[in-house]
Amino acid sequence: MLMNRPRLFEAMQRDRLDAVVATAPENVTYTSGFWYMSQWIRRGPQTYVLTPGEGRGEQAVVTSSGALDLIADQEVAVKDVRRYGFFAVERDACAQNEERSRRFTSLLDEDDCGDAVAALVSAIKDRGLESACLGIDEGGITPQYFEALVLALPRATIGRAGALFRHVRAVKTAEEVERLRDSARIAELSIDAALSVARVGESERDLAYAFHAKTIAEGAMPVLGVICTGPRSALSSGQPGDRKLEHGDVIRFDVGGRYRHYRADISRIAVLGEASAKVKSYHRAIRAGLLRAHELIRPGLRTADAFNDIVETVRREGISHYRRNHVGHGIGLDGYDAPSLTPGSTEIFEEGMCICVETPYYEIGFAGLQVEDMLRVTRDGVQSLMSTSSELRIV
């Protein structure tokens, strides 16, 4: 189970909502387990999940006819699937001999609702919710479809629920934690694979090929791959290029794939050959900030207070001019789940949150240094999801 059902129902009750509709890809997958490829790789495709309040009826998935093969192949647990639109698929007589093919054909035999809003409205009316208070996740529905939904349900009270879904997803279920742990482990193995080919004359692209190949071999998909060396390591979002490694280069990894839909986002620093005194000193300072986060984060602490303490630690430990806009964020289906570790955040750490804590430092003409761990907030503090140390690595 991905969805934290009790937390969702509690949030719905707080906001006096009779039902919510997920529309953004992260929220669709979260509430139903359905991963619709087109929705994840481009903007526009409309897929929704209707979740009524406790005791108000079962969930329903609304999706295009062209996505029914994925519904069948993924064995989505939601049984009520409302399809819309024409999609040409032929059938062989042997289709009934295989379970997924039978499921696929049965879905194709359901009525075509015409368009996404009509399909959603039909599911809402079938549950007697046409006069209810509905929360619509505004992240994936187009303005035109949102307006059409309001017109189609004139007696309903319709509001935005994107913030509600973000709040609910912040506290992870046990299944989510395990997927995140596996995702982190794969990212660490991929860093090891990249460093195994690191030598003078090899390019950043060579390291990236090794990194992503290992990610795929371990069953994950590439997403984030900032792998830069030497002066280019100061490019915060730099992508691997043709620069060849030289002796003494910093190698900065800000990386992570997606495993069973869940993200990794970790950072490690290595040096090819011998590290300079400045690299050692500054790395020690940013790592002290990261280790301080391990010590201080616990339920009830304000994320803004954690930000201030972590930044001050880095300053005190050797980078007096250290500045940051954030030192971390939540992690899950999205790379930036709640909470945000920023100076202006009003969020509070809760037990069960999974977070990334990071203390990057970028200096043009010198290098970029960064350490980042994935952590789970426990009752008494944090539990690391990492298997490797954030210490400076010499290769």
The 8 nearest C-alpha neighbors of each residue, nearest first, counted from 0:
[[1, 2, 174, 172, 3, 175, 32, 173],
 [2, 0, 29, 175, 174, 172, 3, 32],
 [3, 1, 4, 30, 29, 0, 172, 168],
 [2, 4, 6, 5, 172, 7, 1, 167],
 [3, 5, 7, 2, 6, 8, 9, 30],
 [6, 4, 8, 7, 3, 9, 10, 2],
 [7, 5, 9, 4, 3, 8, 167, 10],
 [6, 8, 4, 10, 9, 5, 167, 11],
 [9, 7, 11, 5, 10, 6, 12, 4],
 [8, 10, 6, 12, 7, 11, 5, 13],
 [11, 9, 13, 7, 12, 8, 6, 14],
 [12, 10, 8, 16, 14, 13, 9, 15],
 [11, 13, 15, 9, 10, 14, 8, 16],
 [14, 12, 10, 11, 15, 9, 16, 8],
 [13, 15, 11, 12, 16, 10, 163, 9],
 [16, 14, 12, 13, 11, 17, 132, 10],
 [17, 15, 11, 132, 18, 14, 133, 12],
 [16, 18, 52, 132, 131, 133, 51, 15],
 [19, 17, 51, 133, 52, 16, 50, 134],
 [20, 18, 134, 50, 133, 135, 49, 51],
 [19, 21, 49, 135, 48, 136, 50, 134],
 [20, 22, 48, 136, 27, 26, 47, 23],
 [21, 23, 139, 47, 136, 140, 27, 46],
 [22, 24, 139, 138, 26, 25, 27, 21],
 [25, 23, 27, 26, 39, 38, 28, 22],
 [26, 24, 28, 27, 23, 332, 29, 333],
 [27, 25, 29, 21, 23, 28, 24, 30],
 [26, 28, 24, 21, 29, 30, 25, 48],
 [29, 27, 32, 33, 25, 31, 34, 26],
 [28, 30, 26, 27, 2, 31, 1, 32],
 [29, 31, 2, 27, 28, 26, 32, 48],
 [30, 32, 33, 28, 29, 27, 77, 48],
 [31, 33, 28, 29, 75, 30, 34, 1],
 [34, 32, 28, 31, 75, 35, 27, 70],
 [35, 33, 28, 36, 32, 27, 24, 69],
 [34, 36, 38, 37, 33, 39, 66, 69],
 [35, 37, 39, 38, 34, 40, 66, 69],
 [38, 36, 40, 39, 35, 41, 44, 42],
 [37, 39, 44, 36, 35, 40, 41, 24],
 [38, 40, 36, 37, 41, 24, 35, 42],
 [39, 41, 37, 38, 36, 42, 35, 24],
 [42, 40, 38, 39, 37, 43, 44, 36],
 [41, 43, 44, 38, 40, 39, 139, 37],
 [42, 44, 45, 41, 38, 141, 139, 140],
 [45, 43, 38, 42, 46, 37, 41, 63],
 [46, 44, 43, 115, 140, 62, 47, 139],
 [47, 45, 62, 61, 22, 44, 48, 63],
 [48, 46, 22, 61, 21, 60, 27, 20],
 [47, 49, 60, 21, 20, 59, 27, 61],
 [48, 50, 20, 59, 58, 19, 51, 60],
 [49, 51, 58, 19, 18, 20, 48, 52],
 [52, 50, 18, 55, 56, 17, 19, 49],
 [53, 51, 18, 17, 55, 54, 8, 50],
 [52, 54, 55, 8, 51, 56, 17, 18],
 [53, 55, 56, 52, 51, 57, 17, 8],
 [56, 54, 52, 51, 53, 57, 126, 17],
 [57, 55, 54, 51, 126, 58, 52, 53],
 [58, 56, 59, 51, 50, 55, 79, 77],
 [57, 59, 50, 49, 77, 51, 56, 79],
 [58, 60, 79, 49, 48, 80, 77, 61],
 [59, 61, 48, 80, 47, 81, 79, 62],
 [62, 60, 81, 47, 46, 80, 82, 119],
 [63, 61, 46, 82, 60, 81, 66, 83],
 [64, 62, 83, 65, 82, 66, 84, 67],
 [63, 65, 82, 66, 67, 83, 86, 84],
 [64, 66, 63, 86, 67, 68, 85, 84],
 [67, 65, 64, 68, 63, 69, 62, 70],
 [66, 68, 70, 69, 64, 65, 71, 103],
 [67, 69, 71, 70, 66, 103, 72, 65],
 [68, 70, 72, 71, 67, 66, 73, 35],
 [71, 69, 67, 68, 73, 72, 75, 74],
 [70, 72, 68, 74, 69, 103, 73, 102],
 [71, 73, 69, 74, 70, 99, 68, 75],
 [74, 72, 75, 70, 71, 69, 33, 34],
 [75, 73, 71, 72, 76, 70, 99, 69],
 [76, 74, 73, 77, 70, 33, 32, 71],
 [75, 77, 78, 74, 31, 32, 33, 73],
 [78, 76, 75, 79, 58, 59, 31, 60],
 [77, 79, 80, 76, 59, 75, 58, 60],
 [78, 80, 59, 77, 60, 81, 58, 57],
 [81, 79, 60, 59, 61, 78, 82, 77],
 [82, 80, 61, 118, 60, 62, 79, 83],
 [83, 81, 62, 63, 64, 111, 61, 112],
 [82, 84, 112, 111, 63, 113, 114, 64],
 [83, 85, 113, 64, 63, 114, 111, 86],
 [86, 84, 64, 87, 83, 111, 65, 63],
 [85, 87, 65, 64, 88, 84, 63, 107],
 [86, 88, 85, 89, 65, 64, 107, 90],
 [89, 87, 86, 90, 107, 65, 104, 85],
 [88, 90, 87, 91, 104, 86, 94, 92],
 [91, 89, 92, 94, 88, 104, 93, 100],
 [90, 92, 93, 94, 89, 95, 100, 88],
 [91, 93, 94, 90, 95, 96, 89, 100],
 [92, 94, 91, 95, 96, 97, 90, 100],
 [95, 93, 100, 96, 92, 91, 97, 101],
 [94, 96, 101, 93, 97, 100, 92, 98],
 [97, 95, 94, 93, 98, 101, 100, 92],
 [98, 96, 100, 95, 99, 94, 101, 93],
 [97, 99, 101, 100, 102, 96, 95, 94],
 [100, 98, 102, 101, 71, 97, 72, 103],
 [99, 101, 103, 97, 94, 102, 98, 104],
 [102, 100, 95, 98, 104, 99, 103, 105],
 [101, 103, 99, 105, 100, 104, 71, 98],
 [104, 102, 100, 106, 71, 101, 105, 68],
 [103, 105, 107, 101, 106, 102, 100, 108],
 [104, 106, 108, 102, 107, 103, 101, 109],
 [107, 105, 103, 108, 104, 109, 102, 67],
 [108, 106, 104, 105, 109, 103, 64, 67],
 [107, 109, 105, 106, 104, 110, 111, 103],
 [110, 108, 106, 107, 111, 105, 82, 81],
 [111, 109, 112, 108, 82, 81, 107, 83],
 [110, 112, 83, 113, 82, 84, 109, 85],
 [113, 111, 83, 118, 114, 117, 110, 82],
 [112, 114, 83, 111, 84, 117, 115, 118],
 [115, 113, 83, 117, 116, 112, 84, 118],
 [114, 116, 118, 117, 83, 119, 45, 61],
 [117, 115, 119, 118, 114, 148, 120, 144],
 [116, 118, 120, 114, 119, 115, 112, 121],
 [119, 117, 112, 115, 121, 116, 120, 81],
 [120, 118, 116, 122, 121, 117, 61, 123],
 [119, 121, 123, 117, 122, 118, 116, 124],
 [120, 122, 118, 124, 119, 123, 125, 117],
 [123, 121, 125, 119, 120, 124, 118, 126],
 [122, 124, 120, 128, 126, 121, 125, 129],
 [125, 123, 127, 121, 129, 126, 122, 128],
 [124, 126, 122, 123, 127, 121, 128, 120],
 [127, 125, 124, 123, 128, 56, 122, 55],
 [126, 128, 124, 125, 129, 123, 130, 131],
 [129, 127, 131, 123, 130, 126, 124, 125],
 [128, 130, 124, 131, 155, 127, 152, 123],
 [131, 129, 155, 154, 128, 132, 156, 152],
 [132, 130, 128, 155, 129, 17, 133, 156],
 [131, 133, 156, 16, 17, 155, 157, 134],
 [134, 132, 157, 18, 19, 16, 17, 131],
 [133, 135, 19, 160, 158, 159, 157, 20],
 [136, 134, 20, 159, 160, 19, 137, 158],
 [135, 137, 161, 160, 21, 138, 22, 159],
 [136, 138, 140, 161, 139, 135, 159, 160],
 [139, 137, 23, 136, 140, 22, 161, 141],
 [140, 138, 23, 22, 137, 141, 24, 45],
 [139, 141, 137, 22, 138, 145, 144, 45],
 [140, 142, 144, 143, 145, 139, 43, 137],
 [143, 141, 145, 144, 146, 140, 137, 147],
 [144, 142, 146, 141, 145, 147, 140, 148],
 [143, 145, 147, 141, 146, 142, 148, 140],
 [146, 144, 142, 148, 147, 143, 141, 140],
 [145, 147, 149, 143, 144, 148, 142, 150],
 [146, 148, 144, 150, 145, 149, 151, 143],
 [149, 147, 151, 145, 146, 150, 116, 144],
 [148, 150, 146, 152, 147, 151, 153, 145],
 [151, 149, 147, 148, 152, 153, 146, 145],
 [150, 152, 148, 149, 153, 147, 120, 117],
 [153, 151, 149, 155, 150, 154, 129, 148],
 [152, 154, 150, 155, 151, 149, 130, 156],
 [155, 153, 130, 152, 129, 156, 131, 151],
 [156, 154, 130, 131, 152, 153, 129, 132],
 [157, 155, 132, 133, 131, 158, 154, 130],
 [156, 158, 133, 134, 132, 155, 149, 135],
 [159, 157, 134, 135, 133, 160, 156, 132],
 [158, 160, 135, 134, 136, 137, 161, 157],
 [159, 161, 136, 134, 135, 163, 162, 164],
 [162, 160, 136, 164, 163, 137, 159, 165],
 [161, 163, 165, 160, 164, 166, 159, 136],
 [164, 162, 160, 166, 161, 165, 167, 10],
 [163, 165, 167, 161, 166, 162, 168, 160],
 [166, 164, 162, 168, 163, 167, 169, 337],
 [165, 167, 163, 164, 169, 168, 162, 337],
 [166, 168, 164, 169, 165, 7, 6, 163],
 [167, 169, 165, 170, 166, 164, 171, 3],
 [168, 170, 337, 166, 167, 352, 171, 165],
 [171, 169, 352, 351, 168, 167, 172, 353],
 [170, 172, 351, 175, 352, 169, 176, 168],
 [171, 173, 175, 174, 3, 1, 176, 170],
 [174, 172, 176, 175, 177, 171, 1, 0],
 [175, 173, 177, 172, 176, 1, 178, 0],
 [174, 176, 178, 172, 173, 177, 171, 1],
 [177, 175, 179, 173, 178, 174, 180, 171],
 [176, 178, 180, 174, 179, 175, 181, 173],
 [177, 179, 181, 175, 180, 176, 182, 261],
 [178, 180, 182, 176, 177, 181, 261, 183],
 [179, 181, 177, 183, 384, 178, 182, 176],
 [182, 180, 184, 178, 179, 183, 177, 185],
 [181, 183, 179, 185, 258, 263, 180, 184],
 [184, 182, 186, 180, 263, 181, 185, 179],
 [183, 185, 181, 187, 186, 182, 180, 188],
 [184, 186, 188, 182, 187, 183, 189, 214],
 [187, 185, 189, 183, 255, 184, 188, 190],
 [188, 186, 190, 184, 189, 185, 183, 191],
 [189, 187, 185, 191, 190, 186, 184, 192],
 [188, 190, 210, 192, 186, 213, 191, 187],
 [189, 191, 193, 187, 192, 188, 210, 194],
 [192, 190, 188, 194, 189, 193, 195, 187],
 [191, 193, 189, 195, 190, 194, 210, 209],
 [194, 192, 206, 210, 209, 190, 195, 191],
 [193, 195, 197, 191, 196, 192, 190, 206],
 [194, 196, 192, 193, 197, 191, 198, 209],
 [195, 197, 194, 193, 198, 206, 192, 205],
 [198, 196, 194, 195, 201, 193, 206, 199],
 [197, 199, 201, 200, 196, 244, 271, 245],
 [198, 200, 244, 245, 201, 246, 197, 243],
 [199, 201, 243, 244, 198, 202, 245, 197],
 [202, 200, 243, 244, 199, 198, 205, 197],
 [203, 201, 243, 205, 204, 242, 241, 244],
 [202, 204, 239, 206, 205, 240, 242, 241],
 [205, 203, 207, 202, 239, 206, 240, 208],
 [206, 204, 202, 208, 203, 207, 201, 209],
 [205, 207, 193, 203, 209, 204, 208, 210],
 [206, 208, 204, 210, 209, 205, 211, 203],
 [209, 207, 205, 211, 210, 206, 212, 204],
 [208, 210, 193, 212, 206, 207, 211, 192],
 [211, 209, 189, 193, 207, 213, 208, 212],
 [210, 212, 214, 213, 208, 209, 221, 207],
 [213, 211, 209, 215, 214, 210, 208, 216],
 [212, 214, 216, 189, 211, 215, 210, 217],
 [215, 213, 211, 217, 219, 212, 216, 189],
 [214, 216, 219, 218, 212, 217, 213, 220],
 [215, 217, 213, 218, 214, 212, 219, 211],
 [218, 216, 214, 215, 219, 213, 185, 212],
 [217, 219, 215, 216, 214, 258, 220, 259],
 [220, 218, 258, 215, 257, 214, 217, 256],
 [219, 221, 257, 256, 215, 214, 222, 258],
 [222, 220, 256, 211, 223, 257, 214, 219],
 [221, 223, 256, 255, 257, 220, 224, 254],
 [224, 222, 254, 255, 256, 221, 225, 253],
 [223, 225, 254, 226, 253, 222, 255, 238],
 [224, 226, 253, 238, 237, 252, 254, 236],
 [227, 225, 252, 239, 251, 224, 238, 203],
 [228, 226, 232, 251, 231, 239, 250, 203],
 [227, 229, 250, 232, 231, 249, 248, 251],
 [228, 230, 248, 249, 231, 232, 366, 250],
 [231, 229, 366, 232, 364, 365, 233, 228],
 [232, 230, 233, 228, 229, 234, 227, 366],
 [231, 233, 227, 367, 228, 366, 230, 234],
 [367, 234, 232, 366, 361, 231, 363, 362],
 [235, 233, 237, 232, 231, 236, 367, 361],
 [234, 236, 237, 233, 361, 232, 367, 225],
 [237, 235, 234, 225, 238, 253, 233, 224],
 [238, 236, 234, 235, 225, 227, 239, 226],
 [237, 239, 225, 240, 226, 236, 227, 224],
 [240, 238, 203, 204, 226, 227, 207, 225],
 [239, 241, 203, 204, 242, 238, 202, 227],
 [240, 242, 202, 203, 204, 243, 239, 205],
 [243, 241, 202, 240, 203, 244, 228, 204],
 [244, 242, 202, 200, 201, 241, 203, 245],
 [243, 245, 199, 200, 201, 202, 198, 242],
 [246, 244, 199, 248, 247, 243, 200, 271],
 [245, 247, 272, 248, 271, 199, 244, 273],
 [248, 246, 271, 272, 273, 274, 270, 245],
 [249, 247, 229, 271, 270, 246, 245, 228],
 [248, 250, 270, 229, 228, 269, 251, 247],
 [251, 249, 228, 269, 268, 270, 227, 248],
 [252, 250, 268, 227, 226, 232, 228, 249],
 [251, 253, 226, 266, 267, 254, 225, 268],
 [254, 252, 266, 225, 265, 224, 251, 226],
 [253, 255, 224, 223, 264, 265, 252, 225],
 [254, 256, 263, 264, 223, 186, 265, 222],
 [255, 257, 221, 222, 220, 263, 262, 219],
 [256, 258, 262, 261, 220, 219, 260, 263],
 [259, 257, 219, 261, 260, 182, 262, 256],
 [258, 260, 261, 257, 178, 219, 182, 218],
 [259, 261, 258, 257, 332, 262, 34, 178],
 [262, 260, 332, 258, 257, 331, 259, 179],
 [263, 261, 257, 331, 256, 334, 332, 182],
 [262, 264, 255, 183, 182, 256, 257, 265],
 [263, 265, 255, 254, 262, 253, 355, 266],
 [266, 264, 371, 372, 254, 253, 255, 263],
 [267, 265, 253, 371, 370, 252, 369, 254],
 [266, 268, 370, 252, 389, 369, 251, 269],
 [269, 267, 251, 391, 250, 252, 392, 369],
 [268, 270, 392, 250, 393, 391, 249, 251],
 [271, 269, 249, 393, 248, 250, 274, 272],
 [270, 272, 394, 247, 248, 246, 393, 273],
 [271, 273, 247, 246, 394, 270, 393, 274],
 [272, 274, 247, 271, 275, 270, 393, 246],
 [275, 273, 247, 270, 278, 279, 276, 272],
 [276, 274, 278, 277, 279, 273, 247, 280],
 [275, 277, 279, 278, 280, 274, 281, 273],
 [276, 278, 280, 275, 279, 281, 274, 282],
 [279, 277, 275, 281, 276, 280, 282, 274],
 [278, 280, 276, 282, 277, 281, 283, 275],
 [281, 279, 277, 283, 282, 278, 276, 284],
 [282, 280, 284, 283, 278, 279, 277, 285],
 [281, 283, 279, 285, 284, 280, 278, 286],
 [282, 284, 286, 280, 281, 285, 279, 287],
 [285, 283, 316, 281, 313, 287, 317, 282],
 [286, 284, 288, 282, 287, 313, 358, 283],
 [285, 287, 289, 283, 288, 284, 282, 290],
 [286, 288, 284, 290, 285, 289, 291, 283],
 [289, 287, 309, 291, 313, 285, 286, 312],
 [288, 290, 286, 292, 291, 287, 357, 358],
 [291, 289, 293, 287, 292, 288, 286, 294],
 [290, 292, 288, 294, 289, 293, 287, 295],
 [293, 291, 289, 290, 294, 295, 296, 309],
 [292, 294, 290, 291, 295, 296, 381, 289],
 [295, 293, 291, 292, 296, 290, 380, 381],
 [294, 296, 292, 293, 291, 297, 380, 305],
 [297, 295, 292, 380, 294, 293, 381, 300],
 [296, 298, 380, 300, 379, 376, 299, 295],
 [299, 297, 349, 348, 350, 300, 378, 376],
 [298, 300, 348, 347, 297, 349, 301, 350],
 [301, 299, 348, 298, 347, 297, 302, 296],
 [302, 300, 347, 304, 303, 346, 348, 299],
 [301, 303, 305, 340, 304, 347, 346, 306],
 [304, 302, 342, 306, 301, 305, 344, 341],
 [303, 305, 307, 301, 306, 302, 308, 300],
 [304, 306, 302, 308, 303, 307, 309, 301],
 [307, 305, 303, 309, 304, 308, 340, 341],
 [306, 308, 304, 310, 305, 309, 311, 303],
 [309, 307, 305, 311, 306, 310, 312, 304],
 [308, 310, 288, 312, 306, 311, 307, 305],
 [311, 309, 313, 307, 312, 308, 306, 314],
 [310, 312, 314, 308, 313, 309, 315, 307],
 [311, 313, 315, 309, 288, 310, 314, 316],
 [314, 312, 284, 288, 316, 310, 285, 311],
 [315, 313, 319, 318, 311, 312, 316, 321],
 [314, 316, 312, 313, 317, 311, 319, 318],
 [317, 315, 284, 313, 314, 312, 318, 287],
 [316, 318, 284, 314, 315, 319, 281, 313],
 [319, 317, 314, 321, 320, 313, 281, 316],
 [318, 320, 314, 321, 317, 315, 313, 316],
 [319, 321, 318, 322, 314, 317, 313, 315],
 [322, 320, 318, 319, 314, 313, 323, 310],
 [323, 321, 320, 310, 324, 360, 314, 319],
 [324, 322, 325, 326, 321, 310, 358, 359],
 [323, 325, 341, 326, 322, 342, 340, 306],
 [326, 324, 341, 323, 340, 327, 306, 342],
 [327, 325, 357, 340, 358, 356, 306, 341],
 [328, 326, 356, 340, 355, 357, 325, 339],
 [327, 329, 339, 355, 338, 354, 340, 335],
 [328, 330, 354, 336, 337, 338, 335, 353],
 [331, 329, 336, 334, 354, 335, 353, 333],
 [330, 332, 333, 261, 262, 336, 334, 179],
 [331, 333, 261, 25, 262, 260, 334, 330],
 [334, 332, 331, 335, 336, 330, 25, 262],
 [333, 335, 330, 262, 336, 331, 332, 264],
 [336, 334, 333, 329, 330, 328, 337, 331],
 [337, 335, 329, 330, 333, 334, 331, 338],
 [338, 336, 329, 169, 339, 165, 328, 335],
 [337, 339, 329, 328, 336, 346, 340, 169],
 [338, 340, 328, 337, 341, 327, 329, 344],
 [341, 339, 327, 302, 325, 326, 328, 306],
 [340, 342, 325, 344, 343, 303, 339, 306],
 [341, 343, 303, 344, 306, 307, 340, 325],
 [344, 342, 341, 303, 345, 340, 302, 346],
 [345, 343, 341, 303, 346, 342, 302, 339],
 [344, 346, 343, 347, 301, 303, 302, 342],
 [347, 345, 344, 302, 301, 338, 348, 339],
 [348, 346, 301, 302, 300, 299, 349, 345],
 [347, 349, 298, 299, 300, 301, 302, 297],
 [350, 348, 298, 352, 351, 347, 299, 376],
 [351, 349, 377, 376, 298, 378, 352, 348],
 [350, 352, 170, 376, 171, 377, 349, 375],
 [351, 353, 170, 376, 169, 350, 375, 171],
 [354, 352, 375, 374, 329, 330, 376, 351],
 [353, 355, 329, 374, 330, 328, 373, 375],
 [354, 356, 373, 327, 328, 372, 329, 374],
 [357, 355, 327, 371, 372, 326, 354, 373],
 [358, 356, 371, 326, 327, 370, 359, 289],
 [357, 359, 285, 326, 369, 370, 289, 288],
 [360, 358, 369, 368, 357, 370, 361, 285],
 [359, 361, 368, 367, 369, 362, 358, 321],
 [362, 360, 367, 233, 366, 368, 363, 359],
 [363, 361, 365, 366, 233, 367, 364, 360],
 [364, 362, 365, 233, 366, 361, 230, 234],
 [363, 365, 230, 362, 366, 233, 231, 229],
 [364, 366, 362, 363, 230, 233, 367, 229],
 [367, 365, 233, 230, 232, 362, 229, 361],
 [366, 233, 368, 361, 232, 360, 362, 369],
 [369, 367, 360, 359, 361, 366, 282, 268],
 [370, 368, 359, 358, 266, 360, 267, 268],
 [369, 371, 266, 267, 357, 358, 389, 286],
 [370, 372, 357, 266, 265, 356, 355, 369],
 [373, 371, 355, 265, 356, 374, 385, 357],
 [372, 374, 355, 384, 354, 383, 385, 356],
 [375, 373, 383, 354, 384, 353, 382, 355],
 [374, 376, 353, 382, 381, 352, 377, 383],
 [375, 377, 381, 350, 352, 351, 380, 353],
 [378, 376, 350, 381, 380, 379, 351, 375],
 [377, 379, 350, 380, 298, 376, 297, 381],
 [380, 378, 377, 297, 381, 298, 376, 350],
 [381, 379, 297, 377, 296, 376, 378, 382],
 [382, 380, 376, 377, 375, 374, 293, 383],
 [383, 381, 375, 374, 376, 384, 377, 380],
 [382, 384, 374, 385, 375, 373, 381, 372],
 [383, 385, 180, 374, 373, 382, 183, 386],
 [386, 384, 383, 387, 183, 373, 372, 184],
 [385, 387, 184, 384, 388, 187, 383, 183],
 [388, 386, 385, 389, 187, 184, 390, 188],
 [387, 389, 390, 386, 385, 391, 267, 372],
 [388, 390, 267, 370, 391, 387, 286, 371],
 [391, 389, 388, 392, 286, 268, 267, 283],
 [390, 392, 268, 269, 389, 393, 282, 270],
 [393, 391, 269, 390, 270, 268, 394, 267],
 [392, 394, 270, 269, 271, 272, 391, 273],
 [393, 271, 272, 270, 392, 269, 194, 197]]
